[in-house]
Every structure is written in C-alpha cells, then in structure tokens.
Amino acid sequence: MRIQNAIWFTELGGQCIGIVYGEDEITGERKAYIGTGYGEDEGLDVRIICANGAKFHQLAAEEIINYLQGTQDKDIEAAGDKAAKESEEFMSKCEDELNEISAKIKEVNKKYWIKPWRTYER
C-alpha cells in the first residue's frame, strides 16, 4: 500500500491511535485503516496499522484528515497573524522609546557642548 496520509491521536506517554490512508499499489483502490501504534516511530506505526488495523471507511478517513489539517492550517495562520501583530506593536513601542531618547539627547546637547575629553556649558 502506498501511504498518502496518516493522522495521529495521542496521549502523553501512551500508545497512539492512527488513521492511515493510502492506495493499494496493485489494484489502485483507496484504503484506510485505524489502529494503535507505539508512538515512537511513525513509519513503524504506519506499517503496524496497515498490517493489523481495522478497515476504516476511506471517505470518512479523507474527511477527518482534511478537516483536521484544515483546522491546523487555520490555527497556524492565526498564530502567524498574532505574532505579526505583536511584532508590529513591539517595533512601534521601540520606535517611540527611541524617539524619546533622541529628544532627551538633543535637549542635553542644546544645554551642553559635549566633547569626549571635556564638557563646556554654552
């Protein structure tokens, strides 16, 4: 079987449940299996599920995988948007602070003529 996709449901430190979706290399028929794996090696878990898993309706497998991957893509996009907004806010804050510091330096320079070796009052 040529694997096209697999989706995993796990709990911390336990076995994983996987849905493996693929195409039979001889017949070209789409197939899906559901079963458990060890959760340590994805390739091994895929082979175990293909060999020992229960048949799973292939359309249901497609729908689940597409739904979960679409949700994941939306979550990643939302996280990226949030990070971009936070970065923009941080840069704006830094720019404001830099402008304040620059203004204070100009104010000091108006009052004093600063040289590295000596300070003269104007």
CORSULLIN-V198427 format. One record per residue. N is the residue number from 1. RES is the residue in one small letter. SS is DSSP state (H for helix, E for strand, - for the rest). PHI is phi in whole degrees, -180 to 180 (* if undefined). NEAR is the number of other C-alpha atoms within 12 Angstrom. Layout:
# CORSULLIN-V198427
n=N res=RES ss=SS phi=PHI near=NEAR
n=N res=RES ss=SS phi=PHI near=NEAR
This chain:
# CORSULLIN-V198427
n=1 res=m ss=- phi=* near=23
n=2 res=r ss=E phi=-91 near=21
n=3 res=i ss=E phi=-76 near=25
n=4 res=q ss=E phi=-105 near=21
n=5 res=n ss=E phi=-166 near=28
n=6 res=a ss=E phi=-148 near=34
n=7 res=i ss=E phi=-129 near=34
n=8 res=w ss=E phi=-123 near=30
n=9 res=f ss=E phi=-124 near=22
n=10 res=t ss=E phi=-134 near=18
n=11 res=e ss=- phi=-122 near=14
n=12 res=l ss=- phi=-60 near=10
n=13 res=g ss=- phi=77 near=9
n=14 res=g ss=- phi=-116 near=13
n=15 res=q ss=- phi=-68 near=19
n=16 res=c ss=E phi=-113 near=26
n=17 res=i ss=E phi=-107 near=26
n=18 res=g ss=E phi=-131 near=38
n=19 res=i ss=E phi=-114 near=42
n=20 res=v ss=E phi=-111 near=45
n=21 res=y ss=E phi=-125 near=38
n=22 res=g ss=E phi=-165 near=33
n=23 res=e ss=E phi=-130 near=20
n=24 res=d ss=- phi=-66 near=16
n=25 res=e ss=- phi=-70 near=13
n=26 res=i ss=- phi=-88 near=9
n=27 res=t ss=- phi=-90 near=11
n=28 res=g ss=- phi=79 near=12
n=29 res=e ss=- phi=-74 near=15
n=30 res=r ss=E phi=-80 near=26
n=31 res=k ss=E phi=-137 near=32
n=32 res=a ss=E phi=-141 near=38
n=33 res=y ss=E phi=-134 near=36
n=34 res=i ss=E phi=-127 near=33
n=35 res=g ss=E phi=-176 near=31
n=36 res=t ss=E phi=-113 near=31
n=37 res=g ss=E phi=-133 near=31
n=38 res=y ss=- phi=-84 near=25
n=39 res=g ss=- phi=82 near=24
n=40 res=e ss=- phi=-111 near=17
n=41 res=d ss=- phi=-141 near=14
n=42 res=e ss=H phi=-61 near=24
n=43 res=g ss=H phi=-61 near=18
n=44 res=l ss=H phi=-65 near=18
n=45 res=d ss=H phi=-63 near=29
n=46 res=v ss=H phi=-62 near=36
n=47 res=r ss=H phi=-63 near=27
n=48 res=i ss=H phi=-62 near=25
n=49 res=i ss=H phi=-67 near=35
n=50 res=c ss=H phi=-64 near=31
n=51 res=a ss=H phi=-81 near=19
n=52 res=n ss=H phi=-118 near=19
n=53 res=g ss=- phi=-75 near=23
n=54 res=a ss=E phi=-84 near=20
n=55 res=k ss=E phi=-62 near=23
n=56 res=f ss=E phi=-130 near=24
n=57 res=h ss=- phi=-60 near=19
n=58 res=q ss=H phi=-65 near=25
n=59 res=l ss=H phi=-69 near=18
n=60 res=a ss=H phi=-65 near=20
n=61 res=a ss=H phi=-61 near=29
n=62 res=e ss=H phi=-59 near=26
n=63 res=e ss=H phi=-64 near=19
n=64 res=i ss=H phi=-62 near=25
n=65 res=i ss=H phi=-63 near=27
n=66 res=n ss=H phi=-63 near=18
n=67 res=y ss=H phi=-63 near=15
n=68 res=l ss=H phi=-67 near=19
n=69 res=q ss=H phi=-69 near=19
n=70 res=g ss=H phi=-65 near=15
n=71 res=t ss=H phi=-64 near=14
n=72 res=q ss=H phi=-64 near=15
n=73 res=d ss=H phi=-61 near=15
n=74 res=k ss=H phi=-66 near=14
n=75 res=d ss=H phi=-63 near=14
n=76 res=i ss=H phi=-65 near=14
n=77 res=e ss=H phi=-64 near=14
n=78 res=a ss=H phi=-64 near=14
n=79 res=a ss=H phi=-64 near=14
n=80 res=g ss=H phi=-64 near=14
n=81 res=d ss=H phi=-63 near=14
n=82 res=k ss=H phi=-64 near=14
n=83 res=a ss=H phi=-64 near=14
n=84 res=a ss=H phi=-64 near=14
n=85 res=k ss=H phi=-65 near=14
n=86 res=e ss=H phi=-63 near=14
n=87 res=s ss=H phi=-63 near=14
n=88 res=e ss=H phi=-64 near=14
n=89 res=e ss=H phi=-64 near=14
n=90 res=f ss=H phi=-63 near=14
n=91 res=m ss=H phi=-63 near=14
n=92 res=s ss=H phi=-64 near=14
n=93 res=k ss=H phi=-63 near=14
n=94 res=c ss=H phi=-62 near=14
n=95 res=e ss=H phi=-64 near=14
n=96 res=d ss=H phi=-63 near=14
n=97 res=e ss=H phi=-65 near=14
n=98 res=l ss=H phi=-63 near=14
n=99 res=n ss=H phi=-64 near=14
n=100 res=e ss=H phi=-64 near=14
n=101 res=i ss=H phi=-64 near=14
n=102 res=s ss=H phi=-61 near=14
n=103 res=a ss=H phi=-63 near=14
n=104 res=k ss=H phi=-66 near=14
n=105 res=i ss=H phi=-64 near=16
n=106 res=k ss=H phi=-62 near=15
n=107 res=e ss=H phi=-64 near=14
n=108 res=v ss=H phi=-64 near=17
n=109 res=n ss=H phi=-64 near=17
n=110 res=k ss=H phi=-67 near=14
n=111 res=k ss=H phi=-80 near=14
n=112 res=y ss=E phi=-125 near=15
n=113 res=w ss=E phi=-97 near=17
n=114 res=i ss=E phi=-100 near=17
n=115 res=k ss=- phi=-123 near=10
n=116 res=p ss=- phi=-62 near=7
n=117 res=w ss=- phi=-97 near=7
n=118 res=r ss=- phi=-159 near=9
n=119 res=t ss=E phi=-117 near=13
n=120 res=y ss=E phi=-116 near=14
n=121 res=e ss=E phi=-87 near=12
n=122 res=r ss=- phi=-82 near=10
